[in-house]
Amino acid sequence: MMTDSNVTAGLNPTREVRAATASGYLMLLVWLALLGIAAWAAITNATADVQVAWKWAVVVASAVAGLLILCGFYLINPNEAAAIQLFGSYKGTDREAGLRWVLPWLTRKKIAVRANNVISDKIKVNDLRGNPIEMAAQVVWRVTDTAQALFDVDDYKEFVMAQIEAAVRSIGSRYPYDDIEHQEITLRGNHDEVGVELRKALIERLSVAGITVDECGLTHLAYAQEIAGAMLRRQQAEAVISARKKLVEGAVTMVEMALNLLSEKGVVELDDERKAAMVSNLMVVLCGERDTQPVVNAGSLY
């Protein structure tokens, strides 16, 4: 069986180097000079009484040289590069914007090095707890090594999309969707941490193609439709239980404080039975969902 290390060892990574190219404006001046020389030789030879053979040779040589020069011109836009090849062999990359020139038998393959913004398709993933969820991510990426992007992967743009999907699946299965107790990192509650982890994973995956990631984050996160209703009811139940827990904890604290104050200040002496009755009444008042109706006791406490 072929392992990942075998696959990596079998790949000969290409590294970007600077190409030996020239300014197109300088070569344009040379081409204009050759044009002038050819025009002078042709005109003077045609108007002369006796034609000179070497002038026609100058015209032919200037025409051939001018044609070769014309074939070597190419343009590079801002944030664009051109990979130079000689019969399939990589000779370097030209990143200088403007009119450029290279020997005409060298081929040029252009590639954009500007930032690209991609929003992936929604994919279904099982989170850490096995719940099916839907996820989508937004990624800002750019080419940093043109040689790797062009020659180390088949299609670097398709490679980026495939690795984004793989990274989103990996991150989605590593964390739970939500945690009502906020005791662990979740996809829903920790967007920054998840985004940093996703960017790190993408940079590692895309380094083989000479691509880096400037920014990324989740743009869509939701339970899958088949369990969305059930998970919503569970979230509501967990929220109610959490709220009830906080309410009971507060009520017990208030009852304890009331009994301690009554005992310390000697307002009234209560035996265990009446303390239990008082605690019951206070808990009903503090924990009830509806407003209580007071009852005035005009008689004896006992």
PyMOL commands that set and color helices and strands:
alter all, ss='L'
color gray80, all
select helices_A, chain A and resi 4-10+24-47+53-71+146-151+156-174+191-209+225-265+272-287
alter helices_A, ss='H'
color red, helices_A
select strands_A, chain A and resi 22-23+73-76+80-86+89-94+98-101+107-112+116-119+123-126+132-143+211-223
alter strands_A, ss='S'
color yellow, strands_A
deselect
rebuild
show_as cartoon
